[in-house]
Structures are given as structure tokens and as C-alpha cells.
Amino acid sequence: MPVVTTASAGKAERLEARITPAQKKVLQRAAELEGRSLTDFVVSSAQAAARRIIEEHEILLLTARDREVFLDALLNPPRANGKLRRAARRYKQKHG
């Protein structure tokens, strides 16, 4: 998934954060290892983490909805139609 920065998508916005010297040292070292600027490293890392969290949240929501639909189908099954009854008869004939 390509990274879209606010600068390329329109007017750039500013984000500030206060960090300890030790935190900056770790971030700077990681950025250097990837051959990127500190700003680019921090922004892209934060964006990747944000997308992962959003995706996990959406999966959890979908799972909860799916569970509700599944349980509703178990507790309130639809009436068998003719096609289902014929399939059940064929199954009983083959498998006793």
C-alpha cells in the first residue's frame, strides 16, 4: 500500500511531539539504518501503525457482526424450502 503524505495530497500540516533524548536517539538510529530522514521515518512509522490499528478494529467489528448474524441464523433458522427438502431426501437415500 503506497504511503500518501499530506504534502503530496495537499497543504502540509504540522505535527509536534516532545520526546526524550533517548527516544530521539533510537528513532534517529532507525531512520539512519533505513537511509531516511527522521521526519520521514517517524511519519511513515506512525502512519503504518495507525493503519494497522484501524484494520484490526475493523476486523473486530466485522467479526462481531458476523457472530451476531450467525447466531441469529442458528436461533431463528429460515424454513426449509423445496430445494433443501429434496437435497435432504437424496442425502438420506445415499447415506441411510
N, CA, C and O atoms as a MOPAC input file, in Angstrom:
PM7 MOZYME 1SCF
protein

 N      0.85300 1    -1.16900 1     0.00000 1
 C      0.00000 1     0.00000 1     0.00000 1
 C      0.89900 1     1.23100 1     0.00000 1
 O      1.74300 1     1.37600 1     0.88400 1
 N      0.73300 1     2.11500 1    -0.97000 1
 C      1.59600 1     3.28500 1    -1.02900 1
 C      1.30600 1     4.24900 1     0.11200 1
 O      0.17300 1     4.38000 1     0.57400 1
 N      2.35800 1     4.91300 1     0.54700 1
 C      2.22100 1     5.90400 1     1.61200 1
 C      1.90500 1     7.24900 1     0.97300 1
 O      2.65500 1     7.72600 1     0.12200 1
 N      0.80600 1     7.85500 1     1.37700 1
 C      0.42900 1     9.17100 1     0.87000 1
 C      0.66200 1    10.16500 1     1.99300 1
 O      0.04600 1    10.08000 1     3.05500 1
 N      1.54000 1    11.09000 1     1.75000 1
 C      1.80400 1    12.10400 1     2.76900 1
 C      0.87300 1    13.27700 1     2.55800 1
 O      0.33700 1    13.47800 1     1.46800 1
 N      0.68600 1    14.04800 1     3.61200 1
 C     -0.19700 1    15.20700 1     3.48400 1
 C      0.38700 1    16.22200 1     2.51900 1
 O     -0.35300 1    16.98700 1     1.90100 1
 N      1.70700 1    16.23800 1     2.38100 1
 C      2.33100 1    17.19300 1     1.47000 1
 C      1.95100 1    16.88900 1     0.03400 1
 O      1.70500 1    17.81000 1    -0.74600 1
 N      1.89700 1    15.60000 1    -0.33600 1
 C      1.55400 1    15.26200 1    -1.71100 1
 C      0.05100 1    15.30000 1    -1.94300 1
 O     -0.38800 1    15.40100 1    -3.08800 1
 N     -0.73800 1    15.22300 1    -0.89500 1
 C     -2.19000 1    15.21200 1    -1.03000 1
 C     -2.79400 1    16.60300 1    -0.85800 1
 O     -4.01100 1    16.75500 1    -0.95500 1
 N     -1.97900 1    17.60900 1    -0.60700 1
 C     -2.49000 1    18.96400 1    -0.40200 1
 C     -1.54800 1    19.72200 1     0.50600 1
 O     -0.36300 1    19.40100 1     0.60000 1
 N     -2.07800 1    20.72000 1     1.16600 1
 C     -1.26600 1    21.53200 1     2.06600 1
 C     -0.76200 1    20.68400 1     3.23600 1
 O     -1.53200 1    19.96500 1     3.87200 1
 N      0.51700 1    20.77800 1     3.50300 1
 C      1.12300 1    20.01500 1     4.59500 1
 C      0.67600 1    20.57200 1     5.94200 1
 O      0.53200 1    21.78200 1     6.12100 1
 N      0.46300 1    19.66300 1     6.87200 1
 C      0.12300 1    20.07100 1     8.23400 1
 C      1.27900 1    19.72800 1     9.15000 1
 O      2.10400 1    18.87100 1     8.83400 1
 N      1.33200 1    20.39300 1    10.27100 1
 C      2.43400 1    20.21200 1    11.20000 1
 C      1.98100 1    19.33900 1    12.36300 1
 O      0.85800 1    19.46100 1    12.85100 1
 N      2.87500 1    18.45600 1    12.79500 1
 C      2.64100 1    17.59800 1    13.96000 1
 C      3.87100 1    17.70700 1    14.84300 1
 O      4.99000 1    17.47600 1    14.38500 1
 N      3.67100 1    18.05300 1    16.09000 1
 C      4.79700 1    18.18900 1    17.00300 1
 C      4.66200 1    17.18400 1    18.13200 1
 O      3.55600 1    16.83000 1    18.54100 1
 N      5.80200 1    16.73200 1    18.62700 1
 C      5.80700 1    15.79800 1    19.75400 1
 C      7.04400 1    16.05100 1    20.59800 1
 O      8.12800 1    16.30500 1    20.07400 1
 N      6.87300 1    15.98100 1    21.87500 1
 C      8.00400 1    16.10100 1    22.79800 1
 C      8.47000 1    14.69100 1    23.14200 1
 O      7.68000 1    13.85300 1    23.57600 1
 N      9.75800 1    14.44000 1    22.94300 1
 C     10.32000 1    13.12700 1    23.25400 1
 C     11.60800 1    13.31300 1    24.03800 1
 O     12.21400 1    14.38500 1    24.03400 1
 N     12.00400 1    12.25800 1    24.70200 1
 C     13.25000 1    12.30900 1    25.47900 1
 C     14.44400 1    12.18600 1    24.52500 1
 O     14.29800 1    11.71000 1    23.39900 1
 N     15.61400 1    12.61400 1    24.97900 1
 C     16.81100 1    12.43600 1    24.14100 1
 C     17.04300 1    10.95800 1    23.78000 1
 O     17.48400 1    10.65300 1    22.67200 1
 N     16.75000 1    10.06100 1    24.69900 1
 C     16.94400 1     8.63400 1    24.42400 1
 C     15.98400 1     8.16000 1    23.32500 1
 O     16.37900 1     7.38900 1    22.45000 1
 N     14.74000 1     8.61300 1    23.36600 1
 C     13.78000 1     8.24800 1    22.32800 1
 C     14.22800 1     8.78500 1    20.96800 1
 O     14.14500 1     8.08200 1    19.96100 1
 N     14.69900 1    10.02400 1    20.94500 1
 C     15.15200 1    10.61200 1    19.68700 1
 C     16.34200 1     9.84600 1    19.13600 1
 O     16.44600 1     9.63200 1    17.92800 1
 N     17.23100 1     9.43700 1    20.01400 1
 C     18.42200 1     8.69100 1    19.58500 1
 C     18.01300 1     7.37400 1    18.91700 1
 O     18.56200 1     7.00800 1    17.87800 1
 N     17.06000 1     6.67000 1    19.50600 1
 C     16.59300 1     5.40100 1    18.94000 1
 C     15.92900 1     5.63500 1    17.59100 1
 O     16.20500 1     4.91800 1    16.62900 1
 N     15.06300 1     6.62900 1    17.51500 1
 C     14.37700 1     6.93100 1    16.26200 1
 C     15.36600 1     7.35800 1    15.18600 1
 O     15.25600 1     6.92700 1    14.03900 1
 N     16.32100 1     8.19500 1    15.54300 1
 C     17.32300 1     8.66200 1    14.58700 1
 C     18.14600 1     7.48700 1    14.07300 1
 O     18.42900 1     7.40900 1    12.87700 1
 N     18.53100 1     6.58200 1    14.94900 1
 C     19.32600 1     5.39900 1    14.54800 1
 C     18.53200 1     4.53600 1    13.57400 1
 O     19.07400 1     4.08300 1    12.56600 1
 N     17.26000 1     4.30800 1    13.86300 1
 C     16.42400 1     3.50100 1    12.97200 1
 C     16.27500 1     4.18600 1    11.61700 1
 O     16.33300 1     3.52700 1    10.57900 1
 N     16.08600 1     5.48700 1    11.62100 1
 C     15.95400 1     6.23700 1    10.36800 1
 C     17.23600 1     6.13300 1     9.55200 1
 O     17.18800 1     5.94100 1     8.33700 1
 N     18.37700 1     6.25700 1    10.21400 1
 C     19.66400 1     6.15400 1     9.52000 1
 C     19.84100 1     4.76400 1     8.91600 1
 O     20.34100 1     4.63400 1     7.79900 1
 N     19.43900 1     3.72900 1     9.64100 1
 C     19.56800 1     2.35800 1     9.13500 1
 C     18.73600 1     2.14300 1     7.87000 1
 O     19.09800 1     1.33500 1     7.01600 1
 N     17.63800 1     2.86000 1     7.75600 1
 C     16.78700 1     2.75200 1     6.57000 1
 C     17.12900 1     3.81300 1     5.52400 1
 O     16.51100 1     3.85400 1     4.46000 1
 N     18.10200 1     4.66500 1     5.81800 1
 C     18.50500 1     5.69300 1     4.86300 1
 C     17.44200 1     6.75600 1     4.63800 1
 O     17.29200 1     7.28000 1     3.53400 1
 N     16.70200 1     7.06900 1     5.70200 1
 C     15.61500 1     8.04600 1     5.60300 1
 C     15.83700 1     9.15600 1     6.60600 1
 O     16.62000 1     9.02000 1     7.54600 1
 N     15.13800 1    10.25400 1     6.39200 1
 C     15.21500 1    11.34000 1     7.36800 1
 C     14.41900 1    10.92900 1     8.60800 1
 O     13.56400 1    10.04500 1     8.55300 1
 N     14.71600 1    11.58100 1     9.70500 1
 C     13.99500 1    11.30000 1    10.94400 1
 C     12.50200 1    11.58600 1    10.76700 1
 O     11.66000 1    10.79900 1    11.19800 1
 N     12.18100 1    12.71000 1    10.13400 1
 C     10.77900 1    13.07100 1     9.91700 1
 C     10.06900 1    12.02000 1     9.07000 1
 O      8.97700 1    11.57200 1     9.42000 1
 N     10.68500 1    11.62800 1     7.95800 1
 C     10.08300 1    10.62500 1     7.09000 1
 C      9.88200 1     9.30900 1     7.83600 1
 O      8.83500 1     8.67500 1     7.71300 1
 N     10.88300 1     8.90300 1     8.60300 1
 C     10.78400 1     7.65300 1     9.35900 1
 C      9.64600 1     7.70200 1    10.37700 1
 O      8.84800 1     6.77000 1    10.46800 1
 N      9.57600 1     8.79000 1    11.14100 1
 C      8.55000 1     8.90300 1    12.18100 1
 C      7.16000 1     8.96900 1    11.56600 1
 O      6.24500 1     8.29400 1    12.03700 1
 N      6.98600 1     9.77000 1    10.52300 1
 C      5.66900 1     9.91100 1     9.89900 1
 C      5.22400 1     8.58800 1     9.28500 1
 O      4.09300 1     8.15700 1     9.50800 1
 N      6.09500 1     7.94000 1     8.51700 1
 C      5.68900 1     6.68600 1     7.87400 1
 C      5.45800 1     5.58000 1     8.89800 1
 O      4.56400 1     4.75500 1     8.71300 1
 N      6.24200 1     5.54400 1     9.97200 1
 C      6.03800 1     4.53800 1    11.02100 1
 C      4.72300 1     4.76400 1    11.75100 1
 O      3.99100 1     3.81400 1    12.03100 1
 N      4.42400 1     6.01500 1    12.05800 1
 C      3.16600 1     6.32700 1    12.73100 1
 C      1.98000 1     6.01800 1    11.82500 1
 O      0.96100 1     5.50300 1    12.28600 1
 N      2.11100 1     6.33000 1    10.53900 1
 C      1.03300 1     6.05200 1     9.59300 1
 C      0.80300 1     4.55100 1     9.45700 1
 O     -0.34400 1     4.10700 1     9.40700 1
 N      1.87200 1     3.76500 1     9.39800 1
 C      1.74100 1     2.30600 1     9.30300 1
 C      1.07000 1     1.74800 1    10.55400 1
 O      0.20300 1     0.87800 1    10.46600 1
 N      1.47200 1     2.24900 1    11.71300 1
 C      0.85900 1     1.78700 1    12.96200 1
 C     -0.62100 1     2.17000 1    13.01200 1
 O     -1.45300 1     1.37900 1    13.45600 1
 N     -0.94600 1     3.36500 1    12.56400 1
 C     -2.34200 1     3.81600 1    12.56600 1
 C     -3.19500 1     2.94500 1    11.64400 1
 O     -4.30300 1     2.54900 1    12.00800 1
 N     -2.67900 1     2.65000 1    10.45800 1
 C     -3.42900 1     1.79600 1     9.52800 1
 C     -3.64400 1     0.40200 1    10.10200 1
 O     -4.72400 1    -0.17200 1     9.96000 1
 N     -2.60800 1    -0.14900 1    10.75600 1
 C     -2.72300 1    -1.48200 1    11.36400 1
 C     -3.79800 1    -1.47900 1    12.45100 1
 O     -4.60800 1    -2.40400 1    12.51900 1
 N     -3.81500 1    -0.46900 1    13.28500 1
 C     -4.79900 1    -0.37900 1    14.36200 1
 C     -6.20600 1    -0.23800 1    13.79500 1
 O     -7.13900 1    -0.87700 1    14.28200 1
 N     -6.36200 1     0.59100 1    12.77500 1
 C     -7.68000 1     0.76200 1    12.14300 1
 C     -8.13900 1    -0.55400 1    11.54200 1
 O     -9.29500 1    -0.94300 1    11.71200 1
 N     -7.24700 1    -1.24600 1    10.83800 1
 C     -7.60300 1    -2.52700 1    10.23300 1
 C     -8.00400 1    -3.55200 1    11.28900 1
 O     -8.99800 1    -4.25700 1    11.12100 1
 N     -7.24000 1    -3.63900 1    12.37600 1
 C     -7.57400 1    -4.57300 1    13.45400 1
 C     -8.93900 1    -4.24900 1    14.05200 1
 O     -9.72300 1    -5.15300 1    14.34100 1
 N     -9.21800 1    -2.98200 1    14.23400 1
 C    -10.50400 1    -2.55700 1    14.79100 1
 C    -11.64500 1    -2.93600 1    13.85500 1
 O    -12.68500 1    -3.42600 1    14.29500 1
 N    -11.43900 1    -2.70300 1    12.54500 1
 C    -12.47700 1    -3.03400 1    11.57500 1
 C    -12.70600 1    -4.53300 1    11.50600 1
 O    -13.84200 1    -4.97400 1    11.33100 1
 N    -11.65600 1    -5.32000 1    11.64000 1
 C    -11.79800 1    -6.77800 1    11.64000 1
 C    -12.59500 1    -7.21100 1    12.86000 1
 O    -13.45600 1    -8.08400 1    12.75900 1
 N    -12.31800 1    -6.61300 1    14.01000 1
 C    -13.06500 1    -6.96000 1    15.22000 1
 C    -14.53100 1    -6.60300 1    15.07700 1
 O    -15.39800 1    -7.36300 1    15.50800 1
 N    -14.82100 1    -5.45800 1    14.48000 1
 C    -16.21900 1    -5.06200 1    14.27800 1
 C    -16.91600 1    -6.02300 1    13.33200 1
 O    -18.05100 1    -6.43300 1    13.57800 1
 N    -16.24300 1    -6.38000 1    12.25700 1
 C    -16.81700 1    -7.30400 1    11.29200 1
 C    -17.05200 1    -8.66100 1    11.94200 1
 O    -18.08500 1    -9.28900 1    11.71300 1
 N    -16.10400 1    -9.11300 1    12.74700 1
 C    -16.24200 1   -10.38700 1    13.42100 1
 C    -17.44400 1   -10.37100 1    14.35900 1
 O    -18.19400 1   -11.34600 1    14.41600 1
 N    -17.63600 1    -9.29300 1    15.08500 1
 C    -18.77800 1    -9.19700 1    15.99900 1
 C    -20.08500 1    -9.22300 1    15.22100 1
 O    -21.03600 1    -9.89000 1    15.62800 1
 N    -20.14200 1    -8.49700 1    14.09800 1
 C    -21.34600 1    -8.50200 1    13.26300 1
 C    -21.60400 1    -9.88300 1    12.69200 1
 O    -22.73900 1   -10.35900 1    12.68300 1
 N    -20.55300 1   -10.52100 1    12.21900 1
 C    -20.69500 1   -11.87200 1    11.65300 1
 C    -21.21000 1   -12.85000 1    12.70800 1
 O    -22.05400 1   -13.69900 1    12.42200 1
 N    -20.69400 1   -12.72200 1    13.92500 1
 C    -21.13400 1   -13.60200 1    15.00900 1
 C    -22.62400 1   -13.41700 1    15.27600 1
 O    -23.35100 1   -14.39200 1    15.46500 1
 N    -23.07400 1   -12.16800 1    15.29000 1
 C    -24.49600 1   -11.89500 1    15.53000 1
 C    -25.37200 1   -12.49300 1    14.43200 1
 O    -26.41500 1   -13.08000 1    14.71600 1
 N    -24.94500 1   -12.34200 1    13.17500 1
 C    -25.70800 1   -12.89900 1    12.05800 1
 C    -25.74500 1   -14.42100 1    12.14600 1
 O    -26.79000 1   -15.03400 1    11.93300 1
 N    -24.60700 1   -15.02600 1    12.46000 1
 C    -24.52200 1   -16.48200 1    12.57500 1
 C    -25.41500 1   -17.00100 1    13.69900 1
 O    -26.16900 1   -17.95500 1    13.50700 1
 N    -25.33100 1   -16.37700 1    14.86200 1
 C    -26.15600 1   -16.81200 1    15.98800 1
 C    -27.64100 1   -16.62500 1    15.69300 1
 O    -28.45700 1   -17.46900 1    16.06500 1
 N    -27.99400 1   -15.54400 1    15.03900 1
 C    -29.38600 1   -15.31500 1    14.67300 1
 C    -29.87600 1   -16.41200 1    13.72700 1
 O    -31.00400 1   -16.89000 1    13.85000 1
 N    -29.02000 1   -16.80600 1    12.78400 1
 C    -29.40400 1   -17.87700 1    11.85100 1
 C    -29.57200 1   -19.19900 1    12.58200 1
 O    -30.44300 1   -19.99200 1    12.22500 1
 N    -28.75400 1   -19.45000 1    13.59900 1
 C    -28.89500 1   -20.68900 1    14.37500 1
 C    -30.15800 1   -20.67300 1    15.23400 1
 O    -30.88500 1   -21.66300 1    15.31100 1
 N    -30.40300 1   -19.54200 1    15.87100 1
 C    -31.53900 1   -19.45300 1    16.78500 1
 C    -32.86800 1   -19.27300 1    16.05300 1
 O    -33.91400 1   -19.67300 1    16.56300 1
 N    -32.83500 1   -18.67900 1    14.87200 1
 C    -34.04500 1   -18.43400 1    14.08100 1
 C    -33.82300 1   -18.89600 1    12.64200 1
 O    -33.79600 1   -18.07500 1    11.72500 1
 N    -33.66500 1   -20.19900 1    12.44100 1
 C    -33.35600 1   -20.66200 1    11.08700 1
 C    -34.52900 1   -20.42100 1    10.14000 1
 O    -35.69000 1   -20.47300 1    10.54500 1
 N    -34.20600 1   -20.15700 1     8.87400 1
 C    -35.28800 1   -19.98900 1     7.89600 1
 C    -35.96200 1   -21.33200 1     7.64500 1
 O    -35.35300 1   -22.38200 1     7.84900 1
 N    -37.19600 1   -21.30300 1     7.21100 1
 C    -37.92500 1   -22.54300 1     6.91600 1
 C    -37.28300 1   -23.20300 1     5.70300 1
 O    -36.81100 1   -22.53500 1     4.78300 1
 N    -37.27700 1   -24.54900 1     5.72500 1
 C    -36.70700 1   -25.30300 1     4.61800 1
 C    -37.57500 1   -25.13300 1     3.37700 1
 O    -38.79400 1   -25.29100 1     3.43800 1
 N    -36.95100 1   -24.81400 1     2.26800 1
 C    -37.69700 1   -24.70300 1     1.01800 1
 C    -37.66200 1   -26.05900 1     0.29800 1
 O    -37.04200 1   -27.00900 1     0.77800 1
 N    -38.31700 1   -26.13200 1    -0.82800 1
 C    -38.40600 1   -27.39800 1    -1.55800 1
 C    -37.05200 1   -27.94100 1    -1.96300 1
 O    -36.81800 1   -29.14700 1    -1.89100 1
 N    -36.16700 1   -27.06800 1    -2.38400 1
 C    -34.84000 1   -27.49100 1    -2.81900 1
 C    -34.07300 1   -28.14900 1    -1.66800 1
 O    -33.41300 1   -29.17000 1    -1.86400 1
 N    -34.16200 1   -27.57100 1    -0.48400 1
 C    -33.48100 1   -28.12900 1     0.68000 1
 C    -34.09500 1   -29.47000 1     1.06900 1
 O    -33.36600 1   -30.40100 1     1.41000 1
 N    -35.41900 1   -29.58700 1     1.02400 1
 C    -36.07900 1   -30.85400 1     1.36100 1
 C    -35.67500 1   -31.96100 1     0.37400 1
 O    -35.44800 1   -33.10100 1     0.78000 1
 N    -35.58700 1   -31.62800 1    -0.90900 1
 C    -35.16600 1   -32.62900 1    -1.90700 1
 C    -33.73200 1   -33.06300 1    -1.65800 1
 O    -33.41100 1   -34.24600 1    -1.76200 1
 N    -32.86700 1   -32.10700 1    -1.33000 1
 C    -31.47400 1   -32.43900 1    -1.04100 1
 C    -31.38300 1   -33.34100 1     0.18100 1
 O    -30.57300 1   -34.26800 1     0.20000 1
 N    -32.19100 1   -33.09000 1     1.19600 1
 C    -32.19600 1   -33.93000 1     2.40000 1
 C    -32.66400 1   -35.34700 1     2.06800 1
 O    -32.10600 1   -36.31800 1     2.57900 1
 N    -33.67800 1   -35.47100 1     1.22000 1
 C    -34.14600 1   -36.80400 1     0.81100 1
 C    -33.05300 1   -37.56500 1     0.06800 1
 O    -32.82100 1   -38.74600 1     0.32700 1
 N    -32.38300 1   -36.87900 1    -0.86000 1
 C    -31.29800 1   -37.52900 1    -1.60400 1
 C    -30.19200 1   -37.98400 1    -0.65900 1
 O    -29.65100 1   -39.07900 1    -0.81000 1
 N    -29.86200 1   -37.14900 1     0.30500 1
 C    -28.82200 1   -37.50000 1     1.27000 1
 C    -29.21700 1   -38.74800 1     2.05800 1
 O    -28.40400 1   -39.65600 1     2.23200 1
 N    -30.46100 1   -38.79400 1     2.53300 1
 C    -30.94100 1   -39.94300 1     3.31200 1
 C    -30.94200 1   -41.20600 1     2.46700 1
 O    -30.63800 1   -42.28300 1     2.97900 1
 N    -31.27800 1   -41.10100 1     1.17900 1
 C    -31.27100 1   -42.27200 1     0.29500 1
 C    -29.85000 1   -42.82100 1     0.11500 1
 O    -29.64400 1   -44.03500 1     0.11200 1
 N    -28.88200 1   -41.92700 1    -0.03200 1
 C    -27.49700 1   -42.35600 1    -0.25300 1
 C    -26.83300 1   -42.84100 1     1.02200 1
 O    -26.08000 1   -43.81400 1     0.99700 1
 N    -27.10400 1   -42.17500 1     2.13700 1
 C    -26.35700 1   -42.42400 1     3.37800 1
 C    -27.21300 1   -43.04400 1     4.47800 1
 O    -26.73700 1   -43.23700 1     5.59700 1
 N    -28.44000 1   -43.34900 1     4.18100 1
 C    -29.31000 1   -44.02000 1     5.14800 1
 C    -29.80600 1   -43.13100 1     6.15800 1
 O    -30.55100 1   -43.55500 1     7.04100 1

